[in-house]
């Protein structure tokens, strides 16, 4: 069985951290994460924007592969929130 656990959360600096945990016995190369957001991405660490259409994004993991039991983190700086803070409803959708 192959699976990857993706966990988004906002940190104290209102940056969106996306943890990716490979819980399988397989290596994954050129891992791509696809989702939509309420707010636009201003800056990305740990990945690069592969494709963007409006607020739909495809991010390519910054490292070449994700090994078994390895965890990696992407950090996204989003455009300024209208309410001054973020919550999970502002995070990845779909």
BELSUL-V850983 format. One record per pair of residues at least 12 apart in sequence whose ideal C-beta (glycine too) atoms are under 10 Angstrom apart, sorted by sequence separation. I is the first residue (numbers start at 1). J is the second residue. D is the distance in Angstrom with one decimal. If there is no record, write none. Layout:
# BELSUL-V850983
i = [I & I]
j = [J & J]
d = [D & D]
This chain:
# BELSUL-V850983
i = [6 & 7 & 40 & 47 & 48 & 62 & 78 & 6 & 7 & 20 & 44 & 46 & 47 & 48 & 61 & 78 & 5 & 6 & 7 & 33 & 40 & 41 & 47 & 48 & 5 & 6 & 18 & 32 & 40 & 44 & 46 & 47 & 59 & 76 & 4 & 5 & 31 & 34 & 39 & 41 & 44 & 46 & 47 & 76 & 4 & 5 & 18 & 33 & 34 & 36 & 37 & 38 & 40 & 45 & 46 & 59 & 3 & 4 & 5 & 32 & 36 & 37 & 41 & 44 & 3 & 4 & 5 & 32 & 36 & 37 & 57 & 2 & 3 & 4 & 30 & 35 & 36 & 37 & 2 & 3 & 16 & 35 & 36 & 1 & 2 & 4 & 34 & 35 & 1 & 2 & 3 & 16 & 34 & 35 & 1 & 2 & 4 & 33 & 34 & 35 & 55 & 1 & 8 & 16 & 33 & 34 & 47 & 2 & 18 & 20 & 32 & 33 & 46 & 47 & 48 & 4 & 6 & 8 & 20 & 32 & 33 & 46 & 47 & 49 & 15 & 16 & 17 & 18 & 31 & 32 & 33 & 45 & 46 & 47 & 4 & 6 & 17 & 18 & 31 & 32 & 45 & 46 & 47 & 15 & 30 & 31 & 44 & 45 & 46 & 30 & 31 & 44 & 45 & 29 & 31 & 43 & 44 & 45 & 28 & 30 & 31 & 43 & 44 & 59 & 29 & 30 & 31 & 42 & 43 & 29 & 30 & 31 & 41 & 42 & 43 & 57 & 29 & 30 & 41 & 42 & 27 & 28 & 29 & 39 & 41 & 42 & 56 & 27 & 28 & 39 & 40 & 41 & 42 & 55 & 56 & 26 & 27 & 28 & 37 & 39 & 40 & 26 & 27 & 28 & 38 & 39 & 18 & 20 & 26 & 27 & 31 & 33 & 37 & 38 & 39 & 24 & 25 & 26 & 28 & 37 & 39 & 22 & 24 & 25 & 27 & 38 & 39 & 22 & 24 & 25 & 38 & 21 & 22 & 23 & 24 & 20 & 22 & 23 & 22 & 23 & 39 & 21 & 22 & 23 & 38 & 21 & 22 & 20 & 21 & 22 & 20 & 21 & 38 & 39 & 19 & 20 & 21 & 38 & 39 & 19 & 20 & 37 & 38 & 18 & 19 & 20 & 37 & 38 & 18 & 19 & 37 & 38 & 17 & 18 & 35 & 36 & 37 & 17 & 18 & 35 & 36 & 37 & 16 & 17 & 18 & 34 & 35 & 36 & 16 & 17 & 33 & 35 & 15 & 16 & 34 & 15 & 16 & 4 & 13 & 15 & 16 & 14 & 15 & 7 & 11 & 13 & 14 & 2 & 5 & 7 & 8 & 10 & 14 & 14 & 6 & 8 & 10 & 14 & 16 & 10 & 14 & 15 & 14 & 16 & 18 & 16 & 17 & 18 & 10 & 11 & 16 & 10 & 14 & 16 & 10 & 10 & 9 & 8 & 10 & 10 & 8 & 9 & 8 & 8 & 6]
j = [18 & 19 & 52 & 59 & 60 & 74 & 90 & 19 & 20 & 33 & 57 & 59 & 60 & 61 & 74 & 91 & 19 & 20 & 21 & 47 & 54 & 55 & 61 & 62 & 20 & 21 & 33 & 47 & 55 & 59 & 61 & 62 & 74 & 91 & 20 & 21 & 47 & 50 & 55 & 57 & 60 & 62 & 63 & 92 & 21 & 22 & 35 & 50 & 51 & 53 & 54 & 55 & 57 & 62 & 63 & 76 & 21 & 22 & 23 & 50 & 54 & 55 & 59 & 62 & 22 & 23 & 24 & 51 & 55 & 56 & 76 & 22 & 23 & 24 & 50 & 55 & 56 & 57 & 23 & 24 & 37 & 56 & 57 & 23 & 24 & 26 & 56 & 57 & 24 & 25 & 26 & 39 & 57 & 58 & 25 & 26 & 28 & 57 & 58 & 59 & 79 & 26 & 33 & 41 & 58 & 59 & 72 & 28 & 44 & 46 & 58 & 59 & 72 & 73 & 74 & 31 & 33 & 35 & 47 & 59 & 60 & 73 & 74 & 76 & 43 & 44 & 45 & 46 & 59 & 60 & 61 & 73 & 74 & 75 & 33 & 35 & 46 & 47 & 60 & 61 & 74 & 75 & 76 & 45 & 60 & 61 & 74 & 75 & 76 & 61 & 62 & 75 & 76 & 61 & 63 & 75 & 76 & 77 & 61 & 63 & 64 & 76 & 77 & 92 & 63 & 64 & 65 & 76 & 77 & 64 & 65 & 66 & 76 & 77 & 78 & 92 & 65 & 66 & 77 & 78 & 64 & 65 & 66 & 76 & 78 & 79 & 93 & 65 & 66 & 77 & 78 & 79 & 80 & 93 & 94 & 65 & 66 & 67 & 76 & 78 & 79 & 66 & 67 & 68 & 78 & 79 & 59 & 61 & 67 & 68 & 72 & 74 & 78 & 79 & 80 & 66 & 67 & 68 & 70 & 79 & 81 & 65 & 67 & 68 & 70 & 81 & 82 & 66 & 68 & 69 & 82 & 66 & 67 & 68 & 69 & 66 & 68 & 69 & 69 & 70 & 86 & 69 & 70 & 71 & 86 & 70 & 71 & 70 & 71 & 72 & 71 & 72 & 89 & 90 & 71 & 72 & 73 & 90 & 91 & 72 & 73 & 90 & 91 & 72 & 73 & 74 & 91 & 92 & 73 & 74 & 92 & 93 & 73 & 74 & 91 & 92 & 93 & 74 & 75 & 92 & 93 & 94 & 74 & 75 & 76 & 92 & 93 & 94 & 75 & 76 & 92 & 94 & 75 & 76 & 94 & 76 & 77 & 66 & 75 & 77 & 78 & 77 & 78 & 71 & 75 & 77 & 78 & 68 & 71 & 73 & 74 & 76 & 80 & 81 & 74 & 76 & 78 & 84 & 86 & 81 & 85 & 86 & 86 & 88 & 91 & 90 & 91 & 92 & 85 & 86 & 91 & 86 & 90 & 92 & 87 & 88 & 88 & 88 & 90 & 91 & 90 & 91 & 91 & 92 & 92]
d = [6.4 & 4.5 & 8.8 & 4.2 & 5.4 & 7.6 & 7.2 & 7.3 & 8.0 & 7.3 & 8.9 & 8.9 & 6.1 & 8.7 & 7.6 & 9.2 & 7.9 & 5.5 & 7.3 & 7.3 & 8.8 & 8.5 & 5.5 & 6.5 & 7.5 & 7.9 & 7.1 & 9.1 & 6.0 & 6.6 & 7.5 & 5.0 & 6.5 & 9.2 & 6.1 & 4.3 & 9.0 & 8.9 & 7.5 & 6.3 & 9.9 & 4.8 & 9.1 & 9.1 & 6.7 & 8.3 & 9.0 & 9.3 & 8.3 & 9.4 & 9.7 & 7.2 & 9.1 & 7.9 & 8.1 & 8.4 & 9.3 & 5.6 & 5.8 & 6.2 & 8.0 & 5.1 & 8.6 & 8.5 & 8.5 & 6.9 & 10.0 & 8.8 & 5.5 & 8.3 & 8.9 & 8.9 & 5.6 & 7.1 & 9.4 & 9.4 & 4.9 & 6.8 & 8.8 & 5.7 & 8.3 & 7.6 & 7.4 & 9.0 & 4.2 & 9.5 & 7.6 & 6.3 & 6.8 & 7.9 & 9.6 & 9.0 & 7.2 & 8.5 & 8.7 & 5.2 & 7.0 & 8.2 & 4.7 & 8.3 & 9.8 & 9.7 & 10.0 & 8.6 & 7.3 & 7.8 & 8.9 & 8.2 & 9.9 & 9.1 & 5.6 & 4.8 & 6.5 & 9.6 & 9.8 & 7.6 & 6.9 & 8.7 & 9.3 & 6.8 & 8.2 & 5.8 & 4.5 & 9.9 & 9.0 & 9.9 & 9.6 & 8.3 & 9.1 & 5.4 & 7.3 & 8.4 & 4.1 & 9.0 & 9.3 & 9.0 & 9.3 & 8.3 & 7.5 & 7.3 & 6.8 & 6.1 & 8.4 & 8.8 & 6.6 & 4.2 & 6.6 & 4.3 & 9.0 & 7.3 & 9.8 & 7.5 & 7.9 & 9.0 & 8.6 & 8.4 & 5.7 & 8.2 & 8.4 & 9.9 & 9.5 & 7.4 & 7.7 & 9.8 & 9.4 & 7.5 & 7.8 & 8.2 & 4.1 & 6.2 & 7.9 & 5.5 & 5.3 & 4.7 & 8.9 & 8.6 & 4.4 & 9.7 & 7.2 & 6.4 & 9.7 & 6.3 & 7.9 & 9.4 & 6.1 & 5.7 & 9.6 & 5.1 & 4.6 & 9.9 & 6.8 & 7.8 & 8.7 & 9.2 & 8.3 & 10.0 & 7.0 & 8.4 & 8.2 & 4.2 & 4.6 & 9.1 & 5.5 & 9.4 & 8.4 & 4.7 & 8.3 & 7.2 & 9.0 & 7.0 & 8.7 & 7.5 & 6.9 & 9.5 & 8.1 & 9.4 & 9.9 & 6.7 & 9.3 & 9.3 & 6.6 & 9.3 & 10.0 & 5.2 & 9.0 & 8.9 & 8.7 & 4.6 & 6.2 & 8.9 & 9.5 & 8.9 & 6.6 & 8.1 & 8.8 & 6.7 & 5.8 & 7.2 & 6.5 & 9.8 & 7.8 & 8.0 & 5.2 & 9.6 & 9.0 & 7.7 & 7.6 & 8.7 & 4.6 & 8.4 & 6.9 & 8.3 & 7.2 & 6.0 & 6.0 & 5.2 & 9.8 & 4.9 & 9.5 & 7.6 & 7.4 & 7.3 & 8.2 & 9.2 & 5.2 & 7.3 & 7.3 & 9.7 & 6.9 & 8.3 & 6.3 & 7.6 & 5.7 & 4.5 & 8.5 & 7.3 & 7.0 & 7.3 & 7.8 & 3.7 & 4.8 & 9.8 & 8.3 & 5.5 & 6.9 & 9.1 & 6.3 & 5.2 & 7.2 & 7.9 & 8.0 & 5.8 & 5.3 & 4.3 & 8.0 & 6.7 & 7.9 & 7.4 & 9.3 & 5.6 & 6.1 & 8.6 & 7.8 & 9.4 & 8.1 & 8.9 & 7.8 & 9.9 & 8.9 & 9.5 & 9.3 & 9.8 & 9.0 & 7.1 & 9.7 & 9.0 & 9.2 & 8.7 & 7.1 & 9.9 & 6.3 & 8.8 & 5.2 & 9.7 & 8.4 & 7.9 & 10.0 & 7.2 & 8.2 & 9.7 & 6.0 & 4.7 & 9.4 & 8.0 & 7.0 & 7.4 & 7.6 & 7.1 & 7.6 & 7.2 & 9.8 & 7.9 & 4.5 & 5.4 & 8.1]
